Amino acid sequence: MSQNDWLAFEQPLNERVRTFLRLETLFAQYAHHAGDDSEWGLRASMHSLLDILSVVSRSDLKVEVVKELSEQHAALSRLSEREGVDQSRLQATLREIDSVMNALNALSSQFAQQALRESEFLVSILNRATIPGGTCGFDLPLLHHWLNMPEGRARRDLEAWYADLDAFQRAISLYLQLLRSSTTAHDCRAEQGTHIHTPERTYALVRVLMPRGSLVYPEISAGRHRFSIRFLACSDVNQRPLQSDDDITFRLQCCVL
């Protein structure tokens, strides 16, 4: 089976990776809506942008990402001394890490908070976005006006607000790529729908790979010293999933950098 034939279910094992995975989803949402310049596409882009700014502004993620990538750069640099290493691929990865870190270091540590503080427009939308239907035209007439500005003005504004976040998107994407490729998946078997795993070390991410189209899915519960995988059967989301009693074959990745 090719890689596209598998569906990955992921469970972060620390807060940093949990935040990175959430941001990865938000960046993907923004990228998807970026191609839609209708009023509803612009609205969706705005909500994704505000979600990203809110997450990034809560802590100093820039320092954390730079620290992680710096450690990976040092570890990969040491690999260059080993025989049998694909030097062209290794050097390309090192150059990519350098490029991402340079872009991050050029940003102010508090740029997300600053972007929100300096724009009453963004803050007004953020304050209403948690209310169902709270960004209607009668609630925010300025938003209604902006969404209908001619000649792509709204999209250009969105791209300007997003510009500094592009470095974050590249950095998080690269980190997660390195994390997911840190180990290969191996075959496992869940007897009567349950698998208990006691890891030999502290991992950052657990990935369970299932064939696409499978009628069961994994529910992962992870702690410091072990994690369990329970497979549930669901062919209709209108019915409550039930634990499978079958022996389930799956692939498992325990990732750490």
Secondary structure, DSSP 8 states (H G I E B T S, - for coil): --GGGEEEEEEESSHHHHHHHHHHHHHHHHHHHTT--SHHHHHHHHHHHHHHHHHHHTTTHHHHHHHHHHHHHHHHHHHTTSTT--HHHHHHHHHHHHHHHHHHHTS-TTHHHHHHHT-HHHHHHHHHHTSTTTT-TTT-HHHHHHHT-STTHHHHHHHHHHTTHHHHHHHHHHHHHHHHTTS--EEEEEBTTEEEE--SS--SEEEEEEETT-SEEEEEEE-SS-EEEEEEE-S-TTS--EE--S-EEEEEEEE--
